[in-house]
Amino acid sequence: MPSMAHAPFPTIGILGGGQLGKMMAAEAVRLSVDVRLLSPKDAGPMQGYSDARVGDWTDPAVLRDFGADCDVVTVESEWAPAAEAAEALPDDVDVYPSPQTLDWIKDKGVQNQRLSDAGCPLPNFARCETVEDAHEAAAAFGYPVVLKQYRGGYDGYGNATVASRSELHDAWSDLAAEDGLLVEQFAEFERELAVQVARRPGGEQVVYPVAYTEQHNHRCHAVEVPADVSWRVAQSAQHIAQRAVDAVAGVGLIAVELFEMPNGDVLVNELAPRPHNTGHYSIEGAHTSQFENHVRAILDWPLGATDLRMPAAVMVNVLGDREGTPPQTSGLSDALAVTGASVHIYGKPDVRPGRKMGHVTALGTDRADARQRAETAAGAIHL
């Protein structure tokens, strides 16, 4: 990438038009980086950008036209067609994260094996081709065990915790693909944690503070930063997260979800090769947001500081509470009246119960103060 002092501002192509693409684009535009977005369907969040396109993103001709004059192409989701883009675009247009990184991550069995081979601590697991293999693994680990689809699971979908041989047999038919599924020993964790890591193509990294993530009904409800963990656990979580990102040669922002075990050990749960819901607090809460550092990393620019602006930051998700198109909003004025609350509404064109429609972040001198204000503002909004 040429020096900024002697080159025009670059152009980033984003495959995806949801809230993550919207927030990536916002940080790029702030730096005068041109942005174009491509989505296979009309996605509401991307509509604020003039060069937002809808098209068949698996069509090489569409990808070539989209990538014309781009310096780098990135993805909003591991399911975006990065490999097709890399094949369709000229050799001098980089695609980050690389198709190889995405291949290692988007199949949970391959991801676990890659991380294990790199020495990252994980729950015991087995890649099972048949239900008989799964029964053997479960017997070796001891019930309960967690069954995970290799591909496509998210927010609790595609997973099942089973406590007996009969439950495993029933769940197998719902979850297993032709190549089987992943069986993991159930992690009796103390709490769930997350760490964001931004990494440049040459391997330079910055790591964000350790976040505590609180789940309701298999969906992230709130994120508190810094997590209320010991110094040893925090150091271990950050070190393991960085090792995991190196293991998959990640470029851009990679989120690492972790388990803190009762004895203080830290295990990797899974990776997300993109900015992540658990890092949204960083927009207001960190000196450099996860989205800005993603832009910097894929452009191979110097990475920004990740420390917090205030002693504590709390993010609370705003979920849909009805089914309908278009969303009808109430309570936004009440939320904006909460002192120090920063409200983000994503602009999705339709709503359904439990769907992530926005988030609220509050900063404070302690977690309890920030949590109270974030919960108050988020709770006022009804979509």
N, C-alpha and C positions, 0 to 999 in steps of 0.2 A: 504494500500500500504506500503510495507516495507521501512525502511529508506534507502536513496540512499547510505549511507556510508557502508551498510552491504548487499546490494542486487545487482544482476546484473542489467544492464540497461533494462528497460521494452520494450515491443513491442506494437505498436499501429496499429490497423486495421482501415482503412478508407474505408467506403462504398461510392464510387464515385471516378471518375478519371478525373474530369475537373480541371479548374484553382484553385478552392478553395482547392481541395484535394492536388494538386501540391504544393501550398504554405504552407499548413499545414505540408506536408511531409518535405519540405525544412527546416522548423524550427525544426522539430523533429530530423532530421538527424544531424543538427548542434549541438544538445545536445547529440548525439550518441544514440538516441532512434531509435530502429529498426522500420521500417514502411513496411506495406503491403497494397496494394490498390486493391479493387475489383469493377469492373464496368460491367454492362450488355452489354456494347458494347465497341469497340475499341476506347478509348478516347485519343486523341493526347497528352494533357498536362501530363498525367501520365507516358508516355513512357520513361521518363528519369530515372525511378526507377526500380531496378532489380526485385523487387517482386511486379510487377503490373500484375493483372490477369483479364481476361475476362471470365465471366461465368453467369449462371442464378442465380442471387442473391436472388431469392425467393425459391430456392431449398435448403431444410435443409441440405442435404449432402454437397453441395457446401459451405454453410455457416459454417458448422462444420469444414470442411477442411481449409477454410480461417481463421477461428478464432482459430485454434489450436495454442497454445503457445502465443496467444495474452493476454496482461494484460487488455486492454480496447479496445473497438470498438467505433468509432465515425462516424458521417455522414457528408457528404458534402452538403446534401440537406435534407429538411424535408420530401421529398418523397422517400428517401432511406428506405429499409425494416428493420427499427430498431426493430420493434416488432418481426418479423421473426427471426432476429439475436438473440435477447434476449431469444427466446424460444429454438433455436437450440444450443446455446452455453452453456458451463458449468456455474454453478451458480457463480463461482468465477471470471468470465469475465464480467466486467461492460460494459454497453452500455450507452454512454452519447452523446447528451442529451437523457434522458430516453424516452421510447415509450410513456409514459404518457404525458411528456412535449410536444412531437411532436404531439400527438393527440389533445392537447389543442390549439396548434398553427396552425396546417395546415388546419383546418376548420375555416374560418374567422368568422363565426357566433359564434362558441364555443369560439374562442379566444376573441372576443369582450365581450361576456358574462363573461368569466373568469376575464378579466381585470376590467370590470365594477363592478363586485362583490367585487373586491379587492380595490375599491375606486380610480382606475386610471381614469383620465378625458379623455373622448372620444367624438367625434361627436355623436349627437343623432342617434340611430340606432334601427332597428327592424328586427327580423328574421321572414321572410315571407314565409309561405308554399304555398300560392296561389297568383295569380295576383291580386285578390280582396284585399288580405291583403296588398299587395304592394301599391295599389292605396290608401288605407286608411292611410298607413304610410306616403306616399308622401304628401297627403292632410294635415296631421297633422304637418309635418315638414315644408312644403312649398317648391315649386320648386325653383331651380333645386335640384335634389337628385342624389346620386351615387348608382348604382346597382353593386353589387359585387358577383361573383361566390363564393360559399363557399370554393371550393377546386380547386387548379390548376392555379389560376391567377398569373401573374407576368408581370413586365415591361409594364403595361397598358393593357395587355391582360386579358380578363375575367372581365373587368369593363366597365361601360358605365355611362356617365353623361347625364341625361335626363331632359328636361325642360317643359314637358307637359305630360298629361295623355296618349295621343296617342303615344308619344315617349317611354314612359314606357312600354306600351302594346307591342310595336314592339320589344323592347330590351328583354323583358321577355322570349320570345320564343328562343332567341339566348343564353341566359345566365343561365336560371333557370335549376336546376336539379330536380329530383323527390321530394326532400325535400325543393325546393324553392331556395331562395337567400337572400342576405343581402341588406337591404335598409338603406343608411346613409344620414343624412342631409349634404348637400354640405358645406364644410368648406371653407369660404372665408378667407384663411390664408394669413399672411404677407409673410412668407417664410417657406420652408421645412427644417427641421433639422434632425440630426441623432446622436445617442449616442450609443457607444459600451460598453457593460458591460461584464466582465469576472467573473464567479462565480464558486467556488469550491463546492464539494458535501455537505460540512458542512454549506454552506451559506456565507462564506467569499467572498467579492466582491471587485473589483476595477472598476473604471469608467473612461472612456476616455473623453477628451474635447468634447464640443459640436461642431458638424460639420454643416456647411451650405451646402445643396445639391441643385444643379441646374439641372433642368430637361429640356431636349429638346425632343419633340415628345414622351413623356412618358418614356424616358430612362434617366438614370443619365448621365449627360455630365461632370460635374465638382463637386468637393468637396473642400470647403475651411475651414481650421481649424486654429485658433478658429473662430467660426461663429461671425459675426459682430452683436452681440446682447448684451443687457444690462446684467449686473451682475445678476440681479434678474431673468431674463429669463433663463440665463445659469444655475443658481442654481436650478431653477424649473425643467428644462429639465433633468438634471442629477438625481435629486431626483425622478422624475416620472419614468425615465428609470429604476432605481434600483428597485423601487416598482413593476414595471411591470415584471421584471425578477424574483423577488421573487414570484410573483403571479403564475407563471408557473413552479416554482421550476427548473429553468434553470441551467444546468451545462455545462461549456464550455464558449464560446463566444456567446453572444446573441446581435443582433443589434436591436435597437429600433428606428423606424422612427416616427417622430413627426411633428406636425403643430404648428408654432408660430402664434397666432391670433393677429389682430390689437390692441387689448386691453392689450397685453402682456401675456395672458393666453397661456398655452401649452397643447395640446391634443395629445394623442397617435393615430398614424395612423395605424401601424401594427408592428409586431415582425418578425424577421428572426432568427431561432434557430441555428446560425452558423456564422462564419466570413462572412463579407458582403462587397460588393463593396464600400460602404461609409466609410469603415475602411481601405482600401488599403493604404491610405496615411501613416498609422502607421508603415509600413515596414521600411521606411527611417525616418519618421517624429517623431516617439515616441521612448522613451527609450526601451519599450517592444512592439513589434508589436502585433496586434490582433491575429495573427496566433500562435505566441509563447505563448501568454497567454491562448489561447485555449488549446494548448498542456499541458501547466502547469496545467490548471484547471481540465481537464479530468483525469490527473494522480494524482490529489490532491496534487500538489506541490505548494510551495509558489508562489504567483502571483507577476508579475513584475510591475515596475513603468510605469505609462501611460502618464506622462507629455511630452510635446514636446521638441525636441532637439534644435529647433530654434523657433523664435517667430511666424512663420507662415509656414504652409504646404498646398500645393494645389495639388490635383490629378485630372487629365483629362483622360477620357476614350479614347481608340483607338477603333473605330468601323469599321466594314467591309464596304467597299464601292462598292463591286461588288459581283457577284455570281460565285463560282467556287471551284474546288478541283484539286490539293492542292492550298492553298493561294499563291499568288505571291506578294512579298514585294518590295516596293521601298521607298526610303527616310530614311531608318534606319540609315545610316551613318550621314545624316544631323541632325537627332534627337539626336544622340549620341554626336554631336559636340556642342550642347547647354549646356553651362556651368551649372553644378549643376543639370541637369535633369537625373533622374533615369528611365530607360526604362524597361518595363516588357512586353514581348510578350508571350502569353499563349501556343502557339503551337497547336491550334485547327486544325484538318485535313481538314476542309472545311470552307469557308467563305460565308457570305451573307450580304446584306446591313443592317446595324444597329446592327449586332451581335458584342458582346464585344469580341475583339480579343487581347486586351492588355490594358495597362495604363501607364501613365507617372506621376511621382511625382517630384515636385521641392520644396525645402525649401528656405526660405528667411527671411529678416528682417521685411517684411510686406507682406500682402496678394497680393497687386497689383504687386509687383516684382515677387513673386513666381508664380502668375497666368500667367503673361506674358511669363515666361520661360517654364512653363508646357504646355501652349497652343501652343507655337512655336514648341516645340519638338513633341507634339502629332499631330499637324497639318502637320508635315513633313512626317509622316508615312502613306503609302497607302497600304492597303491589299485587 
